[in-house]
């Protein structure tokens, strides 16, 4: 049944006459509601503060040190790059950490040069053009600076005289490059530069494994032009045997017009160098052939793990780099290089090869192809086709 309300009670409430029990219940309900709202407000405040702290921490971790991430990865890069060009059998590798605590990063170009040499050496199709025995002839080309643990392989017609001067100063024979007489530079009994061949087998192996080793190359055909001009045309040093012994020998063997009485021409020189049977004349000429034999025959780059290979065309950059990597840049400087003197001169190359048969040029390239491929020089299509 529906409960009937007391009309008297209703009137009492409407008139404000609340009984004590009912009044206490209402007050208690209001108090609980207020406390509940306060707790909710307090909890909301704590939640906002907590979220703000989390957000602040995240922002701090992300943006506190904008260089932190890049620095970390830069260090990883600096550590990893020298490993790419590391020579496993060579304890002195260009780009390694120096005793001073400074870290020198090897520029990519020098790593690429070493990698190209290694890849070309693995090419079986080029094996006859890229490999040679580490004979006495090769060891005679390598000069030693024990004081600073440096080996330099001589490749004539690429600025070797200046590098010899650098080593002479480092060995202590003269106090500065300017004080070295020109006639002493090439007098190996007076210049204080021992050849690697002068040491015992054990001494040779130890130096090859642990010393900083380098040599310089240039475009093979341009180097041959330089050798021809220096030895058979101008001959600035008194070396009469080139004109009086070697030139006549080449002319007798390779000049097609026997009635021609001119001195040796570049065409004669090219025929001699491109002849597959050139070695019998080489044996007669002895060590004087060092000015035009291949870099492979001079320095054995597939058998000896060199630290740096410099290029004559970029010598202005390569010379300081080599001195720095060898740890001697604070002791000596490479002599000033006249502007443009080391740049490749295609016009000169075309001029010297003008009139020479394609057959003779192709035979010459066939002999020096190993040098072109090992050191990244472009095949001279403008001469061959």
Beta strands, then each sheet from edge to edge (+ up, - down):
strand 1: 142-145
strand 2: 150-153
strand 3: 194-195
strand 4: 212-217
strand 5: 308-311
sheet 1: 3+ 1- 2+ 4+ 5+
end
